[in-house]
Amino acid sequence: MGYDLAMKQVLVAILAITSIRRHLVVAGDVVQPSKSLKQVPAMYVFGDSTLDVGNNNYLAGAHIPRANMPLYGVDYPGSKPTGRLSNGYNVADFIAKKLGLKESPPAYLSLAPGTTPLVVSALAEGVSYASAGAGILDSTHAGNNIPLSKQVRYFESTKAEMQAKVGSAAVRILLSRSFFLISVGSNDLSVSASATTDVMALYSSIISGYSAAITSLYNMGARKFGIINVGLLGCVPTMRALNSTGACNDGLNLLAAGFDDALKSLLDSLATRLPGLVYSLANSYNLTQVTFTNPQASGYVNIDSACCGSGRLGADSDCLPNSALCGDHDRFVFWDRAGHPSQRAGELSAAAYYDGLAEFTAPINFKQLARKI
């Protein structure tokens, strides 16, 4: 019995490695994707509500931020709410599509951890651990999300289950060539903005946590990191509504900009210290600035209001089944008052990060990252 099981594991490992190699044609120091196959064997997703595809649907509690009811998902296939804080797909979905996947890999908690579906997904397409409301600091919205540190621990558990099925060698190859997408930090800054007197200490604490998470993932085999920085936090509908003129909160935007500078320095440092680590830093902050300067170029007619909400700037209430909707969902940047992007905004962001203008990614774009060995 033991021999038979061992042979099965060897066979599965060989098949997994063969599958990975079939997706890749090596040329020089980059991996050329097949036109008909995935550019990476899998994608693993970590972060907050901008990437969450349903993990929070499985968390218990009255104050958990969820998107499991209309009018979220109204433009998703079947017009069903999935847990994405969007009218349809989110930016993780569109990045996944660019990489050759159908959509974002499924939410970790939807796969019944410890079961075959989790391992199959982890090996074949990846897993999303992202959670709405999550922060880098465990104290951010504590008890109402899966913080980044716990997301990383969930991945560690997933890796162990993968290894149990196909062996360490196959998993090591798969993870080294997979895409690790992370977008987090905005909740930490938003929560701490009004209470912080020492901004540099705040940055230091958050960046320390970010460094620990990336280093842990690296030590578990991750090599390709697609990181999205924090955007214009002061320009979401709820922030604008606090100003009688509807203007952005410049102080909050400056706080985000300072964090983004610290994040860039962190990634530069990690790439120097951790052999084989490669990254692409997507500049959400800059992309949003460019979009707001000339919204018509992106097809937008509104950059300050929620498409789904009520009252001034759509910011008086959450997106609910009885909320008023804007006429054309694709022509609003924001879907809800918290500033979650519309499906169209997510699509345009993914396009910019994948192979858009050089000013939106550094030092390489997501497409180049995917092709790195």
Buried (B, 14 or more C-beta within 10 A) or exposed (E): EEEEEEEEBBEBBBEBBEBBEEBBEEEEEBBEBEEEEBBBBBBBBBBBBBBBBBBBBBBEEEEBBBBBEBBBBBBBEEEEBBBBBBBBBBBBBBBBBBBBBEBBBBBBBBBEBEEEEBBEBBBBBBBBBBBBBBBBBBEBBEEBBBBBBBBBBBBEEBBEBBBEBBBEBBBBBBBBBBBBBBBBBBBBBBBBBEEBEEBEEBBEBBBEBBBBBBBBBBEBBBBBBBBBBBBBBBBBBBBBBEEEEBEBBEEBBEBBBBBBEBBBEBBBEBBEEBEEBBBBBBBBBBBBBBBBEEBEEBEBEBBBBBBBBBBEBBBBBBBBEEBBBBEBBBBBBBBBBBBBBBBBBBBBBBBBBBEBEEEBBBBBBBBBBBBBB
